[in-house]
Amino acid sequence: MAVSSPNTIERDLALDDLIVIAGAGGFIGGALTRYFHDKGFSRIRAVDRKPLPDWFQRVPGVECLSMDLGEKANATRAAEGATEVYNLAADMGGMGFIEQFRIECLRSSLINTHLIDAAWRAGVRRYFYASTACVYNTELQKDPNVRALKESDAYPAMAERGYGWEKLFAEMFCEEYWAERGLKTHIARFHNVYGPNGTWFGGREKVPAAICRKVIEAKDTGKTEIEIWGDGTQTRSFCFVEDCVVGIDHITHCNRLIATPINLGTQDIISINDLVSLVEDIGGVKLTRRYKLDAPRGVAGRNSDNTFIKSVLNWEPSTPLRTGITKTYAWIEEQYHDRKSGKRVVQD
């Protein structure tokens, strides 16, 4: 059973210590920026390569810098004076993006290479790295009825090409900066994070947002069918973004988790077909399914084993999927109709 109330987080961090969040113009980075701001931290530096008007969230009172952390000088500037650094910066998207643009995904290694070194040179106390379940051995994910993946299943290594290998390499950097240079690094492997204020159209969106948008479009236009990538039997677990940012805070401030990769996701596995049914129910519509069998579909099955996170933190993500999808659907529906009426929305 999920533990709904986490233990108190004991941070070695003052409210006026400088927190740097890389990738803050994106979905999870933006949510994390707002989370720390709402906790009362007064000095937050948010960094993203997107122009400021294109950031998904802008939090009042936060220093916002638009620059590419793949450049060493920019990474040095970003980490200057920081007490903690959170690296969520990466060129990535949903399966349609990471399967077709592997070189772009691999180039994100420049960000971590420069930023972790800059953090160490700046005397940063703690460094968080956002990894992914895509690091796991793909041989273990060929069946929709996959067993839940535990942290040790990343080895022997056979990560997803491009994105997964880049993340696994970056994890090793974090482990070695602790072993050789004493930088306290923390590594979370995200499992399909979703929620409001994220990408919902254009090719980089992940499956929950894509399905919500397709159902909303069908309702609005009178279409009677929905396109599904693959045969719909693929299975995944999905983590609501509010749980994700709480998990990041816990993981980064736990000394038992220094340089130790850990799953950050739910254990509630669901097929894509059942996810479509859930969104249809929320939207009050029933659509004919058209399967695009030649589309990117990723591994057949993936689920998070939360044994380790529960044993260390006495906590795990606990937002029910229906609750999170309902909030996500409502936000995307608002964005969809605002965009249709000519208003500027996230991503425009």
N, C-alpha and C positions, 0 to 999 in steps of 0.2 A: 504493500500500500504506500502511496506517495506521502511523504512528510510535507505537510502544507506550510508549516511555520519554521523558518530557518533559525538556527542559533544566532545570537547576537554577533555581529561582525566586529572583531577587535582590530582596528586599523592603527598602524604606527604612522599616522598621518594627521597633521593639523589642518583645520579648516582653511587656513591661508597658505598652505603648501601648494606649490604649482603642480597641477595635473595636466599632462599633455595627452590628447586623444587624436591619434592619426586615423584618417578615414572618417572624420567627424561629419563630413558632408553627405555621407552615405546613410544607409538604413540603420544598421546596428550601432555604428559610431555616433550617429545623431541621437539615438535613444540613450546611449551611455552618457553622452554629454548632458542631456537633460536630467538624467538620473542623478549624477553627481551634483549638478547645480541645485536640484531640488533637495538634496541632502544637506545643503548649506555650504558647500565648498565654494570659496569666493574667487579663486584664481584657477581658471581653466583655460588652456590654450587648445583651440580646436584647429586641426590642419586637414586640408583636403586639396587635391589638385584641381577639382572643379571650380569654375568661377563662382563667387559667392552667391549670385542670384540663383544658381542651379543646385545649391545645397538642399537636401530634403528637409532639414530642420536648422533653424538659426535660433540659438538660445540667448536671450538678453543678458548682457553683462559678461559674455564670454569673448575672449580674444580670438578672432577668427583669421586664419592665414590661408590664402590660396597659393599653394606651391606643390611641386612634384617632389615627393620624398625619395624618388629614385635617383635624385641628384644629391651628392654627398654634402654640398654646402647647405642645401635646404634642410637636410636631416640634422646637421649640426645646429642650425638656427632653431629648429623645432624643439630640440632637446635642451636647449640652453636654460639653465636655472631650474630644471624640472626635478621634482621629488619622485614622481611616478610617471611612467609612459605606458600608454595602451596602444598597441599596434593592431588596428583593424583595417588598415589600408591595403587594398589589393584590387587588381583588375579582374573582375569576376562577374558572374551572373548565374542564371539558372543553367540547366543541363544543355539547352540549346546553344548557349554562349560558350561554356567551358569545353564542350566537345568540338566546337568548330574553330575556336580561337586559342589554341594551346600555346602558341608563342607568346601572345599577350599575357596569358596567365603565368607563364614561366618567367616573364620579365619582372613580375612582382618580387622576385628574389632580390632585386636591387634595392627595393624599399627596406626589407628586413636587414639586409647586409649593412646598409648605411645607418639605419636608425638604431639598431641594437648597439653598434659600435659608438655612435654618437651619445647614446644613453649612458653607456659605461664611462666614456670620457667625461661626461657632464656630472658624474657622481650620482646618478639616479639610484634610488634605493630599490625600487621594484619595477619590473618590466613585464607587461602582459602581452602574449602573442595569441592572436585568433587563428587557430588551426581549423581543421575540418575533418569530418568523417570520410572524406574522399581519400584520406591517407591509408585507409584500411585495405588489406589484401583483397583484390577483386575476385580471387578464386573462391573466397568465402561468401560471395554475394551473388551466386548464380541461380539461386532458388528463391522464389517469392516468399517461401516459408522459412526464411533465413533465421538462424539462431542469432540472438542479440550479440553484438560485437563488443568484446571487452578490450581494454586498452592494449593488451599484449598482442592483439590480432593484427597490429600494424606490421609485424614481422613474422616470418620472412617477408621482406618488402615486395609488394606488387601493387603500388598505388595506382589511382586513375591517372592516365597520361596527362601531362601538362599540369593542370591545377593541383592534383593530388601529390605528385612528386615535388612540386615547388613547396608545398606546405610541409611535407615530411622533411625536406632539406632544411627549411627554416626552423623546424622543431629542433633539429640537431644543433643548429647555431645556438639556440637558447640553452640547450643542455650544456654545451661546451663553454659558453660565457659564464655559466655558474661554476663549472668544474675548474676552469683555468683562470678566470678573472674575478670570481666572487660576486657577479651580478645576480641578484635574486630574480630569476625568471619564472614565469607562470604560463602554462600552456593549456588552453581549452580546445577540445575538438567539437566544433559545433555540428549539430544534427538538424539540418533543414529548419532554420529559423524563419519565422513568418510573422506578420502583423501589420498594423497601420504604419503609414509614413515610409513605405518602401516602394521599390520598383513594381509597377503593375502593368506596364505595356512596353513595347519596343524591342523585345528580344532578350533582355537580361532578367526578366522577371522569373521568379521561381514558381513551382507548380501551384501552391495554394492561391497566390495572387492571379496567376494565369487563368485558373478555373473560375475564380470569382468574376474576373473581367468577362470571360466568355459567356457565363450565365447572365450577367448584367446586360451585355450586348444583345444576347438572344432575346431577352425580355423586351428590351427597348426597340429592337428592330423587327420583332415578330418572327424571327427565325425559329425553326423547330428542331434544329440539330446542334450538336456540339462536337468539335474535333478534339480527339484525345490522342496524344502522342504515345505510340506503342499499342499494346493490346489491353492496357488497363489493369493487368494483373500485377504489375510492379508494386512493391510494398515499401513504405517508408514510415518513419516516425517524425513528427513535427513538433518544434519547440517554439512557444509563443515568446515574442521579443521581450516582454516584461520579465518573464522568468530568466531569459538569457542574461540580461544586464545585472540582475541580482546574483546570478551564478558567477558572472565575471568578478564582481566585488568579493564574493566569498573566496573564490579560487585565488585571487591575487593577494589576499590577506591571510592566507593559510600557510604557515611555515612547513607543514607536512607535504605541501604540494609544490615546493620549489623544484624547478626543472623536471617536473613530473607531468606528462600529458594526461589529461583526464577528459572523459566524455561529458558533454554538456548538451543534453537532449532528453526526450521522454522515452519511455519504453512502450508507449501505446502505438503499436504498429497498425497501419491501415493500407488497404490497396488503393490505387488511383481510382478504380471504378467506385469504390465505396466513398472516397473523398468527393467524387463528382456527385454521388447521391446525396451526401451531406450538404453540399453547396446548393444543389437543386432544392432541397427541402427548405433551407434558409431563404432562398429566393422565391419559393412558392411556384416552381415551374418544373415540368418534366420534359426532357429533351431526348431526341433520338441521337444515339452515339455513333459517330463515324471515326473509325480508328485509322490513324496515319502510321502504318507499320514501318515506314522507312524514316521516320523522324527520330531524333536523338531521344533515347529513353533511359540511359544510364544503366546501373546494375539492376538485376532482377529484384533484389531485396536488400534492405538495410534497416537495422534497428540498433538502438543504444542499450548496452548492458550498464545499468546504473548501480551495480553492486558496490563499486569503488567509491563513487561520489557520496552514496548514502553512508558508507562506513566511515568516511573521513569527515564529512560535513554535517551528517544527520539531516540532509536536505536533498531534494531533487526537484526539477521543474514539475509543477503540478497543475497548471491551468488546463482544464479539459479542452480537448480539441474543438468541440462544438462552441464553447465559450469564445475561444480565440478566433475561430473562423467567422463567427457572427460579428465580432468587432471589426475584423479585417474586411468582411463583405460590406458592412455599412460604410466604412471609410472609402473603399474603392468605388462604391456606388455614388457617393457624394463627389469624389474626384471625377468620375466619368461624366456626370451630368454638368459639373462646372466646366469641364473641358469642352463639352458639346456646346455649351452656351457662350464659349469664347473667353472664359476666364482662364488666367494662368494657374496651372496646377503643378504638383510635384513632377519633375522630369522635363517640363516644357522649357 
